């Protein structure tokens, strides 16, 4: 019995580390256009491995890990949508970053009440959703519903940023949600500059 438990535990640990490796590979490939196809496959492999270990262990605490991979996976697909001419693929792919952003949000939402990292992840996924909708609207200006939902999501992220100015991705929220709202005059330059000042002051304080 003990040896069987040991084998099962080692198998689970093996799946866990394989998933980590695939996730990290996808993240590295995302920064190199020539490696985007490999990144897509790495993220998909990571999702498959993470789901296998979740099914084996039934540990709900592992779910945010899947949400994190979906978040990065969707972000890579968005990059490809934004720069299709840089994506050289050896096979066809159906990209659906919006679905991945929404699935990531759904998973994070189950954990965010008790886990700040999941709350942070939820708003990162919401910002990804907003950016995807914004990109879709730029290609179909008649679809005003996409624009409205994008702006609403950006604004929710902006409000969250102002309440959690110390979060480690504050500059990302500032540059994406903040600038998107500023560009459309949903917030003033004075408000943007004040939040930027607060974000910068966190960086300064962390250097001491």
ABEGO torsion letter per residue (X at the ends): XAAAAAAAAAAAAAAAAAAAAAAAAAAAAAABAAAAAAAAAAAAAAAAAAAAAAAAAGBAAAAAAAAAAAAAAAAAAAAAAABAAABBBABBBBBBAAAAAAAAAAAAAAAAAABAAAAAAAAAAAAAAAAAAAAAAAABAABAAAAAAAAAAAAAAAAAAAABAABAAAAAAAAAAAAAAAAAGABBAAAAAAAAAAAAAAAAAAAX
